[in-house]
Amino acid sequence: LPTQKLVETEHVAHLRQLISRLPEQQRRVLALYYYEELNLRQVGEVLQVSESRVSQIRSQALKRLRQELSETGRQVSR
Protein backbone atom coordinates (compact mmCIF):
# COMPACT_ATOMS: atom_id res chain seq x y z
CA LEU A 1 0.00 0.00 0.00
CA PRO A 2 2.89 2.50 0.29
CA THR A 3 3.03 2.48 -3.53
CA GLN A 4 -0.67 3.35 -3.73
CA LYS A 5 -0.15 6.21 -1.30
CA LEU A 6 2.72 7.53 -3.44
CA VAL A 7 0.56 7.38 -6.59
CA GLU A 8 -2.26 9.24 -4.81
CA THR A 9 0.20 11.90 -3.63
CA GLU A 10 1.48 12.31 -7.18
CA HIS A 11 -2.09 12.64 -8.49
CA VAL A 12 -2.89 15.33 -5.92
CA ALA A 13 0.32 17.22 -6.77
CA HIS A 14 -0.50 17.00 -10.48
CA LEU A 15 -4.05 18.25 -9.93
CA ARG A 16 -2.77 21.16 -7.82
CA GLN A 17 -0.36 22.07 -10.62
CA LEU A 18 -3.20 22.02 -13.19
CA ILE A 19 -5.42 24.14 -10.93
CA SER A 20 -2.61 26.67 -10.47
CA ARG A 21 -2.61 27.21 -14.26
CA LEU A 22 -6.31 28.09 -14.36
CA PRO A 23 -7.32 31.74 -14.72
CA GLU A 24 -7.62 33.56 -11.38
CA GLN A 25 -11.43 33.72 -11.41
CA GLN A 26 -11.76 29.98 -12.08
CA ARG A 27 -9.29 29.18 -9.28
CA ARG A 28 -11.24 31.40 -6.87
CA VAL A 29 -14.56 29.80 -7.76
CA LEU A 30 -13.15 26.29 -7.23
CA ALA A 31 -11.52 27.29 -3.94
CA LEU A 32 -14.68 28.92 -2.56
CA TYR A 33 -16.95 26.13 -3.75
CA TYR A 34 -14.89 23.04 -2.91
CA TYR A 35 -12.50 24.18 -0.18
CA GLU A 36 -14.58 26.80 1.63
CA GLU A 37 -17.76 24.79 0.87
CA LEU A 38 -19.83 27.82 -0.11
CA ASN A 39 -22.84 27.25 -2.35
CA LEU A 40 -23.11 28.87 -5.79
CA ARG A 41 -25.15 31.80 -4.48
CA GLN A 42 -22.62 32.51 -1.71
CA VAL A 43 -19.69 32.29 -4.15
CA GLY A 44 -21.53 34.76 -6.38
CA GLU A 45 -21.92 37.17 -3.47
CA VAL A 46 -18.21 36.98 -2.66
CA LEU A 47 -17.17 37.52 -6.29
CA GLN A 48 -20.02 39.95 -7.03
CA VAL A 49 -21.36 37.95 -9.96
CA SER A 50 -24.64 36.08 -10.49
CA GLU A 51 -25.19 32.53 -9.33
CA SER A 52 -25.56 31.41 -12.95
CA ARG A 53 -22.22 33.06 -13.82
CA VAL A 54 -20.55 31.17 -10.95
CA SER A 55 -22.01 27.92 -12.30
CA GLN A 56 -20.69 28.78 -15.76
CA ILE A 57 -17.19 29.59 -14.45
CA ARG A 58 -17.10 26.38 -12.39
CA SER A 59 -18.16 24.32 -15.39
CA GLN A 60 -15.47 25.93 -17.56
CA ALA A 61 -12.81 25.20 -14.93
CA LEU A 62 -13.86 21.57 -14.52
CA LYS A 63 -13.99 21.07 -18.29
CA ARG A 64 -10.50 22.48 -18.63
CA LEU A 65 -9.17 20.26 -15.84
CA ARG A 66 -10.80 17.18 -17.40
CA GLN A 67 -9.21 17.99 -20.76
CA GLU A 68 -5.79 18.49 -19.19
CA LEU A 69 -6.09 15.23 -17.23
CA SER A 70 -7.17 13.23 -20.26
CA GLU A 71 -4.28 14.70 -22.31
CA THR A 72 -1.70 13.86 -19.66
CA GLY A 73 -3.28 10.41 -19.26
CA ARG A 74 -2.81 9.74 -22.95
CA GLN A 75 0.80 10.96 -22.79
CA VAL A 76 1.58 8.67 -19.85
CA SER A 77 0.07 5.60 -21.51
CA ARG A 78 2.15 5.99 -24.71
MIDOSE-1310 file (N, C-alpha, C; in nm, 2 decimals, decimal comma, always signed):
residues 78
lptq	+0,08/-0,12/+0,00/+0,00/+0,00/+0,00/+0,08/+0,13/+0,00; +0,21/+0,13/+0,04/+0,29/+0,25/+0,03/+0,30/+0,30/-0,12; +0,30/+0,21/-0,21/+0,30/+0,25/-0,35/+0,17/+0,32/-0,39; +0,06/+0,27/-0,35/-0,07/+0,33/-0,37/-0,07/+0,48/-0,31
klve	-0,02/+0,49/-0,19/-0,02/+0,62/-0,13/+0,07/+0,72/-0,21; +0,18/+0,67/-0,26/+0,27/+0,75/-0,34/+0,20/+0,80/-0,47; +0,13/+0,71/-0,54/+0,06/+0,74/-0,66/-0,05/+0,84/-0,63; -0,12/+0,83/-0,52/-0,23/+0,92/-0,48/-0,16/+1,06/-0,46
tehv	-0,05/+1,06/-0,39/+0,02/+1,19/-0,36/+0,06/+1,26/-0,49; +0,11/+1,18/-0,59/+0,15/+1,23/-0,72/+0,03/+1,29/-0,79; -0,09/+1,22/-0,78/-0,21/+1,26/-0,85/-0,25/+1,40/-0,79; -0,25/+1,41/-0,66/-0,29/+1,53/-0,59/-0,19/+1,65/-0,63
ahlr	-0,07/+1,62/-0,64/+0,03/+1,72/-0,68/+0,01/+1,76/-0,82; -0,02/+1,67/-0,91/-0,05/+1,70/-1,05/-0,18/+1,79/-1,06; -0,28/+1,75/-0,99/-0,40/+1,82/-0,99/-0,38/+1,97/-0,94; -0,31/+1,98/-0,83/-0,28/+2,12/-0,78/-0,20/+2,20/-0,89
qlis	-0,11/+2,14/-0,96/-0,04/+2,21/-1,06/-0,13/+2,25/-1,17; -0,22/+2,17/-1,21/-0,32/+2,20/-1,32/-0,41/+2,32/-1,27; -0,46/+2,31/-1,15/-0,54/+2,41/-1,09/-0,47/+2,55/-1,09; -0,34/+2,54/-1,06/-0,26/+2,67/-1,05/-0,25/+2,74/-1,18
rlpe	-0,27/+2,66/-1,29/-0,26/+2,72/-1,43/-0,39/+2,78/-1,47; -0,50/+2,75/-1,40/-0,63/+2,81/-1,44/-0,63/+2,96/-1,42; -0,72/+3,03/-1,50/-0,73/+3,17/-1,47/-0,77/+3,20/-1,33; -0,74/+3,32/-1,28/-0,76/+3,36/-1,14/-0,91/+3,34/-1,10
qqrr	-1,00/+3,38/-1,18/-1,14/+3,37/-1,14/-1,19/+3,23/-1,13; -1,14/+3,14/-1,22/-1,18/+3,00/-1,21/-1,12/+2,94/-1,08; -0,99/+2,97/-1,05/-0,93/+2,92/-0,93/-1,01/+2,96/-0,81; -1,05/+3,09/-0,80/-1,12/+3,14/-0,69/-1,26/+3,07/-0,67
vlal	-1,33/+3,05/-0,78/-1,46/+2,98/-0,78/-1,44/+2,84/-0,72; -1,34/+2,77/-0,77/-1,31/+2,63/-0,72/-1,28/+2,63/-0,58; -1,19/+2,72/-0,53/-1,15/+2,73/-0,39/-1,27/+2,76/-0,30; -1,35/+2,86/-0,34/-1,47/+2,89/-0,26/-1,57/+2,78/-0,25
yyye	-1,59/+2,72/-0,37/-1,70/+2,61/-0,37/-1,65/+2,48/-0,31; -1,53/+2,44/-0,34/-1,49/+2,30/-0,29/-1,41/+2,31/-0,16; -1,33/+2,41/-0,14/-1,25/+2,42/-0,02/-1,33/+2,49/+0,09; -1,38/+2,60/+0,06/-1,46/+2,68/+0,16/-1,60/+2,63/+0,18
elnl	-1,64/+2,54/+0,08/-1,78/+2,48/+0,09/-1,89/+2,58/+0,09; -1,87/+2,69/+0,01/-1,98/+2,78/-0,01/-2,07/+2,73/-0,12; -2,20/+2,76/-0,12/-2,28/+2,72/-0,23/-2,27/+2,83/-0,35; -2,33/+2,80/-0,46/-2,31/+2,89/-0,58/-2,36/+3,03/-0,55
rqvg	-2,47/+3,05/-0,48/-2,52/+3,18/-0,45/-2,41/+3,26/-0,36; -2,36/+3,19/-0,26/-2,26/+3,25/-0,17/-2,13/+3,29/-0,25; -2,09/+3,20/-0,33/-1,97/+3,23/-0,42/-2,00/+3,35/-0,50; -2,11/+3,36/-0,56/-2,15/+3,48/-0,64/-2,15/+3,60/-0,56
evlq	-2,20/+3,60/-0,43/-2,19/+3,72/-0,35/-2,05/+3,76/-0,32; -1,96/+3,67/-0,29/-1,82/+3,70/-0,27/-1,76/+3,76/-0,39; -1,78/+3,70/-0,51/-1,72/+3,75/-0,63/-1,80/+3,86/-0,70; -1,91/+3,89/-0,65/-2,00/+3,99/-0,70/-2,04/+3,96/-0,85
vses	-2,08/+3,84/-0,87/-2,14/+3,79/-1,00/-2,26/+3,71/-0,97; -2,34/+3,68/-1,07/-2,46/+3,61/-1,05/-2,43/+3,46/-1,02; -2,53/+3,40/-0,96/-2,52/+3,25/-0,93/-2,50/+3,17/-1,06; -2,57/+3,21/-1,17/-2,56/+3,14/-1,29/-2,42/+3,16/-1,35
rvsq	-2,36/+3,28/-1,33/-2,22/+3,31/-1,38/-2,12/+3,22/-1,31; -2,14/+3,20/-1,18/-2,06/+3,12/-1,09/-2,06/+2,97/-1,15; -2,18/+2,93/-1,18/-2,20/+2,79/-1,23/-2,13/+2,78/-1,36; -2,14/+2,88/-1,45/-2,07/+2,88/-1,58/-1,92/+2,87/-1,56
irsq	-1,86/+2,95/-1,47/-1,72/+2,96/-1,45/-1,67/+2,82/-1,39; -1,75/+2,77/-1,30/-1,71/+2,64/-1,24/-1,71/+2,53/-1,35; -1,81/+2,53/-1,43/-1,82/+2,43/-1,54/-1,70/+2,45/-1,63; -1,66/+2,57/-1,67/-1,55/+2,59/-1,76/-1,42/+2,54/-1,69
alkr	-1,40/+2,56/-1,56/-1,28/+2,52/-1,49/-1,27/+2,37/-1,49; -1,38/+2,30/-1,46/-1,39/+2,16/-1,45/-1,36/+2,10/-1,59; -1,42/+2,16/-1,69/-1,40/+2,11/-1,83/-1,25/+2,12/-1,87; -1,19/+2,23/-1,83/-1,05/+2,25/-1,86/-0,96/+2,15/-1,79
lrqe	-0,99/+2,12/-1,66/-0,92/+2,03/-1,58/-0,93/+1,89/-1,64; -1,06/+1,85/-1,68/-1,08/+1,72/-1,74/-1,00/+1,70/-1,87; -1,00/+1,81/-1,95/-0,92/+1,80/-2,08/-0,77/+1,78/-2,05; -0,72/+1,86/-1,95/-0,58/+1,85/-1,92/-0,55/+1,71/-1,87
lset	-0,63/+1,66/-1,78/-0,61/+1,52/-1,72/-0,61/+1,41/-1,83; -0,71/+1,43/-1,92/-0,72/+1,32/-2,03/-0,60/+1,33/-2,12; -0,55/+1,45/-2,15/-0,43/+1,47/-2,23/-0,30/+1,41/-2,16; -0,29/+1,44/-2,04/-0,17/+1,39/-1,97/-0,18/+1,24/-1,95
grqv	-0,31/+1,18/-1,93/-0,33/+1,04/-1,93/-0,29/+0,97/-2,05; -0,32/+1,03/-2,17/-0,28/+0,97/-2,30/-0,13/+0,98/-2,31; -0,07/+1,08/-2,27/+0,08/+1,10/-2,28/+0,15/+0,99/-2,20; +0,10/+0,97/-2,07/+0,16/+0,87/-1,99/+0,15/+0,73/-2,04
sr	+0,03/+0,70/-2,10/+0,01/+0,56/-2,15/+0,08/+0,53/-2,28; +0,14/+0,63/-2,35/+0,21/+0,60/-2,47/+0,34/+0,53/-2,45
